[in-house]
Amino acid sequence: DGSCCYVSGCTDPIANNYNSNACFDDGSCCYDQLVIEITVDNYPEETSWQLTNSLGTVISSINAGDLTSQAQPYVWNVCIDATQCYYFTISDTYGDGICCLEGNGSYSISYNGNIVASGGQFNFSDRVSMGCVVGCLNDSYANYNARYRYYGRYVNML
């Protein structure tokens, strides 16, 4: 028909980030997704969070001061590899968490539509591990697991 298409993006219709306008696949297709939802308290500028993998690489994050609207829900969609281990850390610079002294803030993390972690009452930080192997590091015990990678609360995503 003589038309030209220069739009690149995810061309796989089963991917979470499918782009029906894309005619060139750029390799960005996302099949597994975390949705991080945070409703902040009365001091949103105190809140930060970080999602890291088992190597400590930051996958996604926000800094204290990035959020500015009180009692406001914020949502982030993060593409992940479901076979990997992730750590979500939420922090409050004042040390009173996001619930319940200065408002009714909370957070939840969903994996492919299912809530896998939630909270809000903590002091300076709360850390949740997701998809990590749990076990014992001492090889003299029967339940020794050489693949043990657990830090904080454990959540099995799969």
C-alpha positions in Angstrom: 0.0 0.0 0.0 3.1 2.3 0.0 2.7 3.3 3.7 5.8 3.4 5.9 5.9 2.4 9.5 8.6 3.7 11.8 7.1 2.8 15.2 9.1 0.4 17.3 7.9 -1.4 20.4 6.6 -4.7 21.6 4.8 -6.5 18.8 3.7 -9.6 20.8 0.0 -9.3 21.7 0.3 -11.6 24.7 2.9 -9.3 26.4 1.9 -6.8 29.1 3.3 -3.9 27.1 2.0 -4.8 23.7 1.9 -1.8 21.3 -0.6 -2.3 18.5 1.0 0.6 16.6 4.4 -0.9 16.6 5.7 -2.5 13.3 9.2 -3.2 14.5 9.9 -5.3 17.6 12.5 -3.6 19.8 12.9 -6.4 22.3 11.1 -4.6 25.1 8.2 -7.1 25.5 7.3 -7.7 29.2 5.6 -10.9 30.2 5.9 -10.8 34.0 5.1 -7.6 35.8 5.2 -6.2 39.4 2.7 -3.5 40.2 3.9 -1.4 43.1 1.2 0.8 44.7 1.9 3.2 47.5 -0.6 5.4 49.2 1.5 7.9 51.1 0.9 9.5 54.5 0.8 13.2 55.3 4.5 13.5 54.6 5.0 12.0 51.1 8.5 13.5 50.7 9.8 11.2 53.4 9.0 8.1 51.3 11.4 6.3 49.0 11.6 2.7 47.7 13.9 0.5 45.8 13.5 -2.8 43.9 16.8 -4.7 43.6 17.7 -8.2 42.3 19.8 -10.8 44.1 23.0 -9.2 42.8 22.0 -5.8 44.4 21.4 -4.2 41.0 18.6 -1.5 41.2 15.8 -2.5 38.9 13.6 0.5 39.8 13.4 3.1 42.5 12.3 6.5 43.7 14.1 8.9 46.1 12.8 10.7 49.1 11.4 14.0 47.9 10.0 12.5 44.6 6.5 12.2 45.9 4.7 15.4 46.8 0.9 14.8 47.2 -0.4 13.8 50.6 -2.6 10.8 51.0 -2.2 10.1 47.3 -1.9 6.7 45.7 1.0 6.3 43.3 1.5 3.3 41.0 4.5 1.9 39.2 4.6 -1.0 36.7 7.9 -2.8 36.7 8.9 -5.5 34.2 10.7 -8.4 35.8 12.1 -11.9 35.1 10.0 -14.2 37.2 12.8 -16.7 37.6 14.9 -14.2 39.5 15.0 -13.1 43.2 14.0 -9.5 44.1 14.0 -7.4 47.2 11.6 -4.5 47.7 12.7 -1.9 50.3 10.4 1.0 51.3 11.9 3.7 53.5 10.7 6.6 55.5 13.3 9.3 56.4 11.6 10.4 59.6 11.3 6.9 60.9 7.5 6.6 61.4 6.6 4.5 58.4 3.7 5.5 56.2 0.9 4.3 58.6 -0.6 5.2 61.1 0.9 8.2 63.1 0.7 10.7 60.3 -2.0 9.3 58.0 -3.1 5.9 56.7 -0.5 5.2 54.1 0.1 1.7 52.8 1.9 -0.2 50.1 1.1 -3.3 48.1 3.0 -5.3 45.5 1.1 -7.4 42.9 2.6 -10.0 40.6 0.5 -10.7 37.5 -2.6 -9.5 39.3 -2.1 -11.2 42.7 -1.0 -9.2 45.8 2.3 -10.8 47.0 3.3 -8.3 49.7 1.7 -5.4 51.6 2.3 -3.2 54.6 2.8 0.3 55.9 3.6 0.1 59.6 7.3 0.2 60.0 10.0 2.5 61.4 12.7 3.6 59.0 12.2 0.8 56.4 10.5 -2.5 55.5 12.1 -5.1 53.2 10.4 -7.9 51.4 12.0 -10.7 49.3 10.1 -12.1 46.4 10.9 -15.2 44.5 14.0 -16.0 46.6 15.1 -19.5 47.6 14.7 -20.0 51.4 16.9 -22.4 53.4 19.7 -22.9 55.8 23.3 -21.7 55.2 25.0 -24.2 57.6 26.1 -27.2 55.6 26.3 -29.4 58.7 22.4 -29.4 59.0 20.0 -31.7 57.2 18.1 -28.7 55.8 21.2 -27.0 54.3 20.4 -25.2 51.0 23.3 -23.9 49.0 21.0 -21.7 47.0 19.8 -19.8 50.1 19.2 -16.1 49.3 16.8 -14.8 51.9 16.9 -11.4 53.5 13.8 -9.9 55.2 10.2 -11.2 54.8 9.9 -14.0 52.2 7.2 -14.0 49.5 7.0 -16.7 46.9 5.8 -15.1 43.6 5.5 -18.3 41.6 
